[in-house]
Amino acid sequence: MAGRGTGADESLPGLGREEPADVPPARRPLAARMRPRSLTEVVGHAALLGPEALLPRLIKADSFGSLLFYGPPGCGKTTLAEVIAAETRSHVVRVNAVLSGAAELREVLAEARRHPSRKTVLVVDEIHRFNKSQQDLLLPDVEAGAVRLIGCTTHNPGLYVVPALLSRSHLFRLDPLTPEEIAGFLARALADGERGLGRLGVRASAEVLRQVAEMSSGDLRRALNCLETLALSAPALGAIDDAAVAAFARERRIRYDDGGDDHYDTASAFIKSVRGGDPDAALYWLFVMLEGGEDPRFIARRLVIASSEDVGLADSRAIGVATAAFQACETVGLPECEYALAHATLFLALAPKSNSVTLALGAAKDEVRSRPRQEVPLHLKDSHTQVGRKLGQGAEYRYSHEFPEGISGQEYLSRPLELFRPGTAGAEGQLAERLARWKALRTEIRRKEAGS
């Protein structure tokens, strides 16, 4: 639902509040209490927020238009949006695209038009959740300057934000925070007696904080939640030790958005590792997907595709292995089908590679789609009907098995083409030799026929 408007006279700690207004500060999660209140407190993103970067200059001059922040969870998208609104003393309206509908959006935009002097900033979290109609509602007011939009998304804006809105916004990509950046902020949170955990008197070594940071996969919010859990479970005036972190790590779930960029990016890395012949990388990305909750049948389908697209005729056993892995996912399921997926992944990664099937398929598609269709030669046409036989269909067909190596010398196209070009990897080298020998046989047969 639409969030409450925030005027310039309200205190900064209220900005970005994720809990209901009546929740006491002490009961709010550490990540909410420690949310940065100014640009100087924002963690990381030196390229985006450094002294020579564009964004800080736009904020200082209060001359920014609509902005889109794109990055993984916990990298600071919403925090940055809230800080920008606070730094420019703007009237803030917060909207979560999961909870808001078109009616609320119209109300927010109409209110902004009624009060143009407020400098309304509309912060939309998870903007990719808005459908096309809801995003289109924003366009007139964004274009007219009635509101300045700051959209936050974990999904690729090129796929989830309508082109018209994307073209009217300045897009900034935020990368995951580094372990060093996260560990430094965790140390600050552990020592902060006002908003952090300082009053608990819990200690943690730099190495322990580094372990927590590495475990969070670039997600600062996850790291802070982990630190809070560990601190609250530590003995009074005690310390967070390696054993406590190890116990917490056993229960963790890796960062993986199986419906967004992680799904596509990790699958891409997986297949490219298989194609590149790196079994270690292929296995790593395989189990990132499995640990993240990816459907094993999706992974198996990608292996079936790769077996023809990337291995092909260099080792034709690959398609059988990949198809068997898919059947294992269907009939056995997790966790046992992990063995079949690992088997197929390693087989394809270690197999000789050829994209001759891919290139031949592309050449055939291009030929059929870009040039007039060839007619079936008369000697190849069906001859099982009396009418067909009277028309001479199939009359001059030569049965291949009656000739040495099955090569009769006949043409099978009205206009010969060369679509398939074998490579030299694996079994395909032998196929290339065989194909060359057959071409020579055909040439010799035709030469003899022409001379007779």
Secondary structure as the mmCIF struct_conf table of DSSP 4:
data_model
#
loop_
_struct_conf.conf_type_id
_struct_conf.id
_struct_conf.beg_label_comp_id
_struct_conf.beg_label_asym_id
_struct_conf.beg_label_seq_id
_struct_conf.end_label_comp_id
_struct_conf.end_label_asym_id
_struct_conf.end_label_seq_id
STRN STRN1 ALA A 2 ALA A 2
HELX_LH_PP_P HELX_LH_PP_P1 GLY A 3 GLY A 5
STRN STRN2 THR A 6 THR A 6
TURN_TY1_P TURN_TY1_P1 ALA A 8 ASP A 9
BEND BEND1 GLU A 10 GLU A 10
HELX_RH_3T_P HELX_RH_3T_P1 LEU A 12 GLY A 14
TURN_TY1_P TURN_TY1_P2 LEU A 15 GLY A 16
BEND BEND2 GLU A 19 GLU A 19
TURN_TY1_P TURN_TY1_P3 ALA A 21 ASP A 22
BEND BEND3 VAL A 23 VAL A 23
HELX_RH_3T_P HELX_RH_3T_P2 PRO A 25 ARG A 27
BEND BEND4 ARG A 28 ARG A 28
HELX_RH_AL_P HELX_RH_AL_P1 LEU A 30 ARG A 33
TURN_TY1_P TURN_TY1_P4 MET A 34 MET A 34
BEND BEND5 ARG A 37 SER A 38
HELX_RH_3T_P HELX_RH_3T_P3 LEU A 39 GLU A 41
BEND BEND6 GLY A 44 GLY A 44
HELX_RH_AL_P HELX_RH_AL_P2 ALA A 46 LEU A 49
BEND BEND7 GLY A 50 GLY A 50
TURN_TY1_P TURN_TY1_P5 PRO A 51 GLU A 52
HELX_RH_AL_P HELX_RH_AL_P3 LEU A 54 LYS A 60
TURN_TY1_P TURN_TY1_P6 ALA A 61 ASP A 62
STRN STRN3 SER A 66 TYR A 70
TURN_TY1_P TURN_TY1_P7 PRO A 73 GLY A 74
BEND BEND8 CYS A 75 GLY A 76
HELX_RH_AL_P HELX_RH_AL_P4 LYS A 77 GLU A 87
TURN_TY1_P TURN_TY1_P8 THR A 88 ARG A 89
STRN STRN4 HIS A 91 ASN A 96
TURN_TY1_P TURN_TY1_P9 ALA A 97 LEU A 99
HELX_RH_AL_P HELX_RH_AL_P5 ALA A 102 ARG A 114
HELX_RH_3T_P HELX_RH_3T_P4 PRO A 116 ARG A 118
STRN STRN5 THR A 120 ASP A 125
TURN_TY1_P TURN_TY1_P10 GLU A 126 GLU A 126
HELX_RH_3T_P HELX_RH_3T_P5 ILE A 127 ARG A 129
BEND BEND9 PHE A 130 PHE A 130
HELX_RH_AL_P HELX_RH_AL_P6 LYS A 132 ALA A 144
TURN_TY1_P TURN_TY1_P11 GLY A 145 GLY A 145
BEND BEND10 ALA A 146 VAL A 147
STRN STRN6 ARG A 148 THR A 153
BEND BEND11 THR A 154 HIS A 155
HELX_RH_AL_P HELX_RH_AL_P7 PRO A 157 TYR A 160
BEND BEND12 VAL A 161 VAL A 161
HELX_RH_AL_P HELX_RH_AL_P8 PRO A 163 SER A 167
TURN_TY1_P TURN_TY1_P12 ARG A 168 ARG A 168
STRN STRN7 SER A 169 ARG A 173
HELX_LH_PP_P HELX_LH_PP_P2 ASP A 175 THR A 178
HELX_RH_AL_P HELX_RH_AL_P9 PRO A 179 ALA A 191
BEND BEND13 GLY A 193 LEU A 197
HELX_RH_3T_P HELX_RH_3T_P6 GLY A 198 LEU A 200
TURN_TY1_P TURN_TY1_P13 GLY A 201 GLY A 201
STRN STRN8 ARG A 203 ALA A 204
HELX_RH_AL_P HELX_RH_AL_P10 ALA A 206 MET A 215
TURN_TY1_P TURN_TY1_P14 SER A 216 GLY A 218
HELX_RH_AL_P HELX_RH_AL_P11 LEU A 220 SER A 233
BEND BEND14 ALA A 234 ALA A 234
HELX_LH_PP_P HELX_LH_PP_P3 PRO A 235 PRO A 235
TURN_TY1_P TURN_TY1_P15 ALA A 236 LEU A 237
STRN STRN9 ALA A 239 ILE A 240
HELX_RH_AL_P HELX_RH_AL_P12 ASP A 242 GLU A 251
TURN_TY1_P TURN_TY1_P16 ASP A 258 GLY A 259
BEND BEND15 GLY A 260 GLY A 260
HELX_RH_AL_P HELX_RH_AL_P13 ASP A 261 ARG A 275
TURN_TY1_P TURN_TY1_P17 GLY A 276 GLY A 277
HELX_RH_AL_P HELX_RH_AL_P14 PRO A 279 GLU A 291
TURN_TY1_P TURN_TY1_P18 GLY A 292 GLY A 293
HELX_RH_AL_P HELX_RH_AL_P15 PRO A 296 ALA A 306
HELX_RH_PI_P HELX_RH_PI_P1 SER A 307 VAL A 311
HELX_RH_3T_P HELX_RH_3T_P7 GLY A 312 ALA A 314
TURN_TY1_P TURN_TY1_P19 SER A 316 SER A 316
HELX_RH_AL_P HELX_RH_AL_P16 ARG A 317 THR A 331
TURN_TY1_P TURN_TY1_P20 VAL A 332 VAL A 332
TURN_TY1_P TURN_TY1_P21 LEU A 334 GLU A 336
HELX_RH_AL_P HELX_RH_AL_P17 CYS A 337 LEU A 350
BEND BEND16 ALA A 351 ALA A 351
HELX_RH_AL_P HELX_RH_AL_P18 SER A 356 SER A 370
BEND BEND17 ARG A 371 ARG A 371
HELX_LH_PP_P HELX_LH_PP_P4 PRO A 372 PRO A 377
HELX_RH_3T_P HELX_RH_3T_P8 LEU A 378 LEU A 380
BEND BEND18 LYS A 381 LYS A 381
BEND BEND19 THR A 385 THR A 385
HELX_RH_AL_P HELX_RH_AL_P19 GLN A 386 LYS A 390
TURN_TY1_P TURN_TY1_P22 LEU A 391 GLU A 396
HELX_RH_3T_P HELX_RH_3T_P9 SER A 400 GLU A 402
BEND BEND20 PHE A 403 PHE A 403
HELX_RH_3T_P HELX_RH_3T_P10 PRO A 404 GLY A 406
BEND BEND21 TYR A 412 ARG A 415
BEND BEND22 THR A 424 ALA A 425
TURN_TY1_P TURN_TY1_P23 GLY A 426 ALA A 427
HELX_RH_AL_P HELX_RH_AL_P20 GLU A 428 GLY A 451
#
